[in-house]
């Protein structure tokens, strides 16, 4: 069921997004894990379009918030106001009360406003004043940030980064893909006529089924060893937390499911580790000066940790 539904979603998203099959799969995996996605790339690479296309394909309520330095937490979560006609306080929900929220240029907002998302992303609820409000299901935050503009930005703190299941870059298209984009958008934006192919209730059921994907003991130990290796690596100042281990576990289950398997293999761990672990590391300053990045270290760790061998 999961593989078939994922294939329908992939085909529908490909009507708008050109040549980014891996990125589409990662987005679907994040959704199946009830996780959130951080897209970091230069402007114009399709981050916002991808978010809108996913929302349209799922038939989910979609809201977009443009994060700016003057954005207040209440602009995101909502406020209580006094209704003079009813003679009582009423809650006016903010844009976070959507099933898919696009937090555009999230690092332009102040840390106070960024932190307004923490409770929502972790607990799927929002507390305003003394009242707690449940968020709709499914709930997915797609956040974007521009890595090349530093002026007027507030880097996401570690606690905020840790709430994102995965971080990825869309990247530039190659020459053939860029030509295909021009042809596809020449006369009409295909997003305007895109139809939903999956109901939100189906996504919720798929999220439940993903957790039943089997992880054999040796594969689970391999996954744990990869995460633990980040805590002892000489180039890493702070390794990943147990929450990251759990996130990688869930991502591997979803990756197996959309490939049509009911079990996880070591290749799933190798494929998901760079997306899940890279943004949760703190690389030491000397390593950064040598030009080594977190994703280089993760790929090195994945290659060095012994892979379980099937017993014949």
N, C-alpha and C positions, 0 to 999 in steps of 0.2 A: 504493500500500500504506500509506504513512504517513498520508495524509489519511483513509483509511477507518478505520484503527486508531485514530487520534486522535479521530475522530467517535464511535466505540464507547466509548472511554474517557470522552469528554466527556458523552455521554448517561448513562453509568453514574454518574459523579460527580454529575450534576445530580439524581439520585434523592435525594441527601442535601443537597447545597449548593444553595440557592435564589438565583437571580438574579445570579450572579457569573460569567457566561460569560467575561469578559475575564480574570478572575483564574485561572479554570480553565485557559484557554489558556496563560497565562504559566507556570503550574506545569508544564504539559505540555512547553512549549518548554524550560524549564530541565532537565527530565528527559532530553529528547532530545539536549541539548548536554552531557550528563554533568556538569551544573552543579548548584550548591546555591542554595537560596532562603532569603532572610531576610524574614520577615513581621513588620512593625512596626505594631502597632495596639493599641488599648485592649482590656482584657479583655472576653470574651464576644462577639467578632465572628466567631468560627468558625475561628480559626487552627488549633487542635488538631484540630477536626473535619475540616478540609480535609486535613491530613496523614494522618489515619487513613483517610479515604475514598480517597485516592490509593493508599495501601498495600493496602487491601482490593481495589481495582479491578485492581491489578497482580498480586495473588497473591504479593506480596513479604514477606519477613520484616521485621517492624516492631518497633522498640523505642523507648520514650520515656524520656528522662532529664530529671528535674526539676532544673534547675541552681539551686544554693543556695550561699551563701558558704562553707559547710563541705565542699562537694564536692571530692574530691581527683582529680588526673589519673588515678590508678589505678582510681578508681570508674567511669571512662569507658572506659579502654583495656583494663583487665584486669591481672592480677598473676601472678607465678610463686609457687607455694607448694610446700612440701616434703611430699610424700606419704609418710607413714611406712610405709604398707603396701607401696608399690612401692619404697621407699628411693631416691627420686629426685625432682627438681623437675619440676613439671608447670605448664602454662600454663592459667589459668582466664580465658577471654575475657570482656571487658566488654561492655556493651550496644552499643558502637560496631560490633561484628561483626554488623551487620544490613544489609539492603539499603536500608531507609529508616529513618533515625534522626531522631526529633523531639527537638531540643534546646530544651526549653521554658524560656522566660525566661533565655536564654543570658547576658544581661548581669548576672545576679545572681551568677554564679560569679566567682572571682578570676581575674586575668589568667593565672596559672599553669595553672589548669584550662582556661580558654578555649584556651590555646595547645596543649593536648593534641589539639585537633581539626585543627591546621594541617597536619600531615603526612598525616592521613587524607583531608582534603578535597582536597589537591593531588595526592598520589601514590597514593591508594587503598591505603595500607598503614599499619601501626602498628608502631613499634619500642618494645619493652619490654625493658629491660636491654640485652642485646647482640643480641637476636633480632628479626628483622623478620617480620611476619605479614601476608599479603595479605588484603584485605577482599573480601567477596563482591561479585559484579556482578549487576545494576547497583547502584551505591551513591549515595544521595542524602541530603544533610543538609537538613532543613527546620528552621530555627531561628526562634524567636519572641522578641520583646522588647516591653516596654511602654514607650512613649515619654513617659508622663506621670509615672511614678514614678521619681524620681532617687535618693531615699534608699536606701542599701544596694545600689546597683548599681555596676557597673564598666563604663564605656563601652568598646565594642569598639575595639581599636586598629586603625590603618589596615591593617596586615598581615592582620588577621583579616577585616576588611570586604572586602578585595580578593579573598578566597577565595570570596566569594559571587558567583555569576554575576549574580543580580538581587535587588533589594530592592523590596518593594511593600507597600502597605497594603490590607487587605480593605475597610475602610470600613463604615459603617452601611447597613443595607438601607433602601429607601424604604418607605412605608406599605403598599403592596400586597405587597411582598416579605415584610415582617415578618408580615403576616397569613397569607401562604402558609406561612411557617415554623411558625406556631402550628398550622395545620391538618395539616401534614406530620408533626409530632412529637406530635400530640394523643394518639394511642393507642399508638404504638410508635416506637422509634428506628429509622429506616430503615437505619442503618449496621449494625444487628445482623443483618439479612438480606441485606446487599449481597453479591453474588457477583463473583468475579474475571472479567474479560472478556479479559484479555491475560496471556500467560505472560511471565515475566522474560526468557526467551530471545528472545521477539519484540522486547522493548524493546532488547536488546543489538543485534539486527540493525537495528532502526530507527535507533539511534544511529550505526551504521556508514553507513547509506544517507544520512543527513542531510548528511554531510560531502561527498557527491557533488553536492549542489545547486550549480548554476553561479552565479558572481558575475561579471558582465561588468566589464571594466576600468574604465569610467566610473563604475559604481556603487561599485566597490571604492575608487576614488579619492575619491568623495564621502564614503564612510564614514571613510576616513583623514582627510579634511579636517575632518570634524565633531569627531573626537577631538583632532586637533592644535589646533583652535580653542580648546579648553579650556585649553591651556597658555599662550595669549597673552591671554586675556580679563582685563580690568582688575579684575573682581570676584572672580577666582579666584586663591587663593594658591598652590595646587598642582593642576595639571591631571592628567588621567588618564594611566595608564601604558600601554606597549605591550600589557601583559596585558589591559587593558580593551579595547583595539582588537580583539584576538583574540576576546575574549568577545562583543563586539558583532557581529563577523563570524559567529560560530557561532550566535548568537541569531537573526540575520537569515536564515540558512540554514534553521533549524528553523521559523521563522515562515512562510517560503515553503512549506516542505514540508507543514505541517498545513493550509495553504490550498489544497493540491493543485497547487502549481507546482514545477517543477524549476529555477527561476531566481529570483534576488533582485531586487527592484525598490526604488527610492529610498523608497517608502512604508514598506517593512519597516524601513529604517534609522530613519526618523522615529518609527515606532511603538515600536521597541525601545530607542532611545537613552535615554529617561528612566529606564527600569527598570534598564538595565545601567550607566549612567555616573554617575547622581546620587550614589550612596553612596560613590563613589571620589574625589570632589572634596573639596578643602579651600577653603571660601569664606572670604574675608578678613573680619576682625572688623568693619570699617566697613560692609561690605555686609550683614552679619547685623544690625547695629544699624538699618539702613534697612528691615529686614523682608523683604529678598529672600532666597529660598531657592534651594538648588542646583537643584531641578527647574525653577524659573522660568528660571534661566540656561541650562540645557540646552535647553529649548524655544525660547528666544531664539536660541541658536546654531544649532539645527536650521533655524529659519526664515531665518536670515541667510546660511548657507553656500549658495552656488549649487547648485541641483539639476541633474544632467545631463539634457540634452534629447535625445530620440531623433532621430537624423538621418533625414530623409525623403529 
